[in-house]
Amino acid sequence: MKTTSDDLMRNTRQKLLARGAELRDRLQRVDRDLAREREPLPRDSADAAILLENDEVLHAIRSSAVGELGRIELALKRLEDGTFALCEKCAAEIDAARLKVVPYASMCRDCAHDA
């Protein structure tokens, strides 16, 4: 018999895998843009300056995606280890509602608030 906890874990795993795939795709696109595979840096200094400013945004997007992907990979490892729904700080069970909103949450609401 399947329990709600099993369903939550299965659904969470699917969400994490899907989000991870989305982030890896985003990283590939950002890296291609930063490598100027599609559009080299123009010779006009004003146009080049605009592209370099855009690069700053791309670096921020990349950094955010890498961070989230790391949290997702850790959550998937915790799913495999059987420690997924346990707070890393206090070992209390992380509320299912929190995990539905933040599937890679590693701390309960109280510990996350204190951190």
HUDABEL-V384252 format. One record per residue. BURIAL is b if it has 16 or more other ideal C-beta (glycine too) atoms within 10 Angstrom, else e. D_LAST is the distance of its C-alpha to the last C-alpha in Angstrom with 2 decimals. Layout:
((BURIAL | D_LAST) (BURIAL | D_LAST))
//
This chain:
((e | 37.92) (e | 34.75) (e | 31.85) (e | 29.37) (e | 26.69) (e | 28.92) (e | 29.41) (b | 25.70) (b | 25.14) (e | 28.21) (e | 27.33) (b | 23.78) (b | 25.34) (e | 27.85) (b | 25.31) (b | 23.31) (e | 26.62) (e | 27.89) (b | 24.85) (b | 24.95) (e | 28.64) (e | 28.13) (b | 25.63) (e | 28.04) (e | 30.85) (b | 28.99) (e | 28.32) (e | 32.03) (e | 33.11) (b | 30.92) (e | 32.16) (e | 35.73) (b | 35.37) (e | 34.00) (e | 36.85) (e | 39.25) (e | 40.99) (e | 42.21) (e | 42.66) (e | 43.25) (e | 42.32) (e | 45.17) (e | 47.49) (e | 47.22) (e | 44.71) (e | 43.53) (e | 42.91) (e | 41.25) (e | 38.92) (e | 37.88) (e | 37.21) (e | 35.18) (e | 33.03) (e | 32.63) (b | 31.59) (e | 28.58) (e | 27.54) (b | 28.31) (e | 26.17) (e | 23.16) (e | 24.01) (b | 24.42) (e | 21.12) (e | 19.31) (b | 21.54) (e | 21.05) (e | 17.25) (b | 17.64) (b | 20.50) (e | 18.57) (b | 16.00) (b | 19.16) (e | 20.91) (e | 18.22) (b | 18.33) (b | 22.11) (e | 22.05) (b | 20.03) (b | 22.70) (e | 25.39) (e | 23.93) (e | 23.57) (e | 19.86) (b | 18.88) (b | 17.93) (b | 16.09) (b | 12.38) (e | 11.78) (e | 9.69) (e | 11.98) (e | 14.87) (e | 15.39) (e | 17.01) (b | 15.18) (e | 17.20) (e | 19.97) (e | 19.62) (e | 16.08) (b | 17.56) (e | 20.47) (e | 18.51) (e | 16.02) (b | 18.10) (b | 15.97) (b | 12.79) (b | 11.69) (b | 9.32) (b | 10.63) (e | 9.98) (e | 8.72) (b | 6.12) (e | 5.14) (e | 5.55) (e | 3.81) (e | 0.00))
//
